[in-house]
Amino acid sequence: MKTVTKEQAHELAEKIAAVIDEKKGRDIVIIDISEKSVLADYFVIASGRSTTAVRSLCDNVEEKLSKEGIEPVRRDGMNETKWIVMDYGSVILHVFHEETREYYRLERLWVDGANCERYGE
């Protein structure tokens, strides 16, 4: 896997958030996890109103980034579509069905104030 700078990782997180936003993803946040984990530099977390919307959001991200030569390292949850994870190395995308997101509340594990930005605000 190609090593990227933190700035490049943030640009990718912003790009992913923009693609989610253009397809009407909801409650999009970008969380800097670089000081807390070796998994990635950023999480992008978003919601869809239905399982169809969750799948569509992820399909759109994959299609748009693939056109730029950016492929996910791994995908998980594509069959269940209540929580899909797409690993882009420095950025990990989590797209939840709204009810599933509320249940797991993933943000509470990673947010400490300054490391979270709401996309579009």
C-alpha positions in Angstrom: 0.0 0.0 0.0 1.2 3.5 -0.9 2.2 5.7 2.1 0.3 9.0 2.1 0.8 12.2 4.2 -1.7 13.3 6.7 -2.7 16.1 4.4 -3.3 13.7 1.6 -5.4 11.5 3.9 -7.5 14.5 4.9 -8.0 15.4 1.3 -9.2 11.9 0.6 -11.6 12.0 3.6 -13.0 15.3 2.3 -13.4 13.8 -1.1 -15.3 10.8 0.3 -17.5 13.1 2.4 -18.3 15.2 -0.7 -19.3 12.2 -2.7 -21.6 11.0 0.2 -23.0 14.5 0.5 -23.9 14.8 -3.2 -25.9 11.6 -2.9 -27.8 13.0 0.1 -25.9 11.1 2.8 -26.8 12.3 6.2 -24.9 13.5 9.3 -21.5 13.2 7.7 -18.5 13.5 10.1 -14.8 13.3 9.6 -12.8 12.2 12.6 -9.1 12.4 13.0 -8.0 9.2 14.6 -4.3 9.5 13.8 -3.3 10.1 17.4 -5.5 7.2 18.7 -5.0 4.4 16.3 -2.7 2.8 13.7 -5.7 1.7 11.7 -6.0 4.9 9.7 -5.7 8.6 9.9 -9.4 9.4 9.5 -12.8 7.9 9.8 -15.6 9.2 7.6 -19.0 8.3 9.2 -22.3 8.9 7.5 -25.9 7.6 7.5 -28.5 6.6 5.0 -32.2 6.5 5.6 -32.6 3.0 4.2 -30.6 -0.1 3.5 -30.9 0.8 -0.2 -29.5 4.3 0.5 -26.6 2.8 2.5 -25.7 0.5 -0.4 -26.1 3.3 -3.0 -23.9 5.7 -1.1 -21.1 3.1 -0.9 -21.5 2.1 -4.5 -21.2 5.8 -5.5 -18.1 6.3 -3.5 -16.5 3.2 -4.9 -17.4 4.2 -8.5 -16.2 7.8 -8.2 -12.9 7.0 -6.5 -12.3 4.1 -8.8 -12.4 6.5 -11.8 -9.4 8.3 -10.1 -7.6 5.0 -9.5 -8.4 4.8 -5.8 -9.6 1.4 -4.8 -10.7 0.1 -1.4 -8.3 -2.2 0.4 -11.3 -4.0 1.9 -15.1 -3.8 2.1 -17.3 -5.4 4.7 -21.1 -5.5 5.2 -22.1 -5.1 1.5 -24.6 -8.0 1.9 -26.3 -6.8 5.1 -26.3 -3.1 4.2 -27.0 -1.8 7.7 -23.3 -1.0 8.3 -20.9 -1.0 5.4 -17.2 -0.4 6.0 -14.8 0.6 3.2 -11.1 0.7 4.0 -9.1 3.1 1.9 -5.9 2.7 3.9 -5.5 6.1 5.4 -9.3 6.6 5.5 -12.0 4.2 6.7 -15.5 4.9 5.6 -18.4 3.8 7.8 -21.9 4.1 6.3 -24.8 3.2 8.6 -28.5 2.8 8.4 -29.7 5.5 10.7 -31.0 3.1 13.4 -27.8 1.0 13.4 -25.7 4.2 13.8 -27.7 5.3 16.7 -27.4 1.8 18.3 -23.6 1.6 17.9 -22.7 5.3 18.4 -19.3 4.8 16.9 -18.4 8.5 17.2 -18.5 8.4 21.0 -15.5 6.0 21.0 -13.3 8.3 18.9 -14.3 11.9 19.3 -12.6 14.0 21.9 -13.7 17.4 20.8 -11.1 19.0 18.4 -10.7 15.9 16.3 -14.2 15.8 14.7 -15.5 18.0 11.9 -19.1 17.9 10.6 -19.0 17.9 6.8 -20.7 20.9 5.3 -20.8 23.0 8.4 
